[in-house]
Amino acid sequence: MLANKVSVGHQFNGVRLQTGRPARFVGQANSLYHGRPVSDADFQPRRTRYENTGQLQLLHRSYNAGTPTTVEPSVGNARLSQTNTQAVDIQDLTSQLKVPLYKQLIGNTAMVDLSSLSANPQVKILGKCEFANPSGSIKDRIADHILTTAEAEGKLKPGGTVVAATSGNTGASVAMISAMKGYHYIVITNEKTSKEKCDAMRSYGGEVIIAPSGVPADHPDHYQNMAVTLCKENADYFDVDQYDNPNNPEAYYRTLGPEIWMQTKGRVTHFVAGGSTGGTISGTGRFLKDMNPKIKVMLPDPVGSVFWDFWANRKAEKDLEAKSYQCEGVGKDSIPGAIDFDVVDDMMQVTDKQSFTVSYVSICILVQDHHVALHAHLECQHK
């Protein structure tokens, strides 16, 4: 990590970061530094000179990486050589500048107005930008909470391996959090998962196993059962078990629910979210109902998922039959232990086409392309 004390000029332009790596330049053209040609004198051993763009982020990454690093004024920079320097504790520096740890970026996502989707001009629709979480997924919330809780309870020990069955989103989040905590990970998904999600899960250095798609929920090759088998066979493996782990809905009860309540100043009347593990709808819905029992919780379910028949038609779990659908990450072929259907006030079935169209329209609204959004919305209604 960074030395306890570093010497930093009052100006941050052109500080030199000692890293033990060959010199290189960042920020301007490689052949220029402050508008002058680069000379041999600039390439001192074990020195790297940075422009101020992105400089503090580099310092912070070095601090988190645990590499001994010092910062001092740049020799030959007339502007800095004339400024006074002072010893600054790096932790105080990052605190004063409000530079967060990467994992501290999880949650507290922005809320945006999607009222253009509303068929009733009197109804305001707000959306949470969960894609702004570090891995790009809402599942960062549960991955961090589940792994941190497992460490505290002694279920996940140093040198252990994290195993997660996933439709893709949780896998990327588990991969990221595992890598940040120093654990090897194995994520198991199925052939339905997109290449982009699989690439994201691999990108943190762990293992991705792709199971066949469409096999029955009780088949040994079902991706959830493969995770269970791996953990039974290896004592040092920890199963995230997102589908049945009570820490899944608890993560949302602690984070997403309070965020929505505060961001809407308690004026929220309905909460709508898809379900797969059921953690989001259960934890968030339970918190909001604890705050105001009149709030309605709505669960859209893909045509082909078993949730609809279980909730609306009260079919026994043994009689449920899943069918094929293309929408990723929502719906299920079995009933997870993490979902609480008592929280759900209403459920509606949604086709693949409706799901994809509304997703596309929402993106157009976010990027302010209202003309394309309106055309897509009208075309969907017409067909």
PyMOL commands that set and color helices and strands:
alter all, ss='L'
color gray80, all
select helices_A, chain A and resi 40-42+55-65+78-81+90-96+102-105+115-117+130-132+140-152+169-181+195-202+223-233+247-254+256-263+279-291+307-312+317-319+341-343+352-366+370-382
alter helices_A, ss='H'
color red, helices_A
select strands_A, chain A and resi 5-9+16-18+25-26+32-33+36-37+48-50+70-72+85-89+111-113+126-128+161-165+184-190+207-211+237-239+270-272+296-302+346-350
alter strands_A, ss='S'
color yellow, strands_A
deselect
rebuild
show_as cartoon
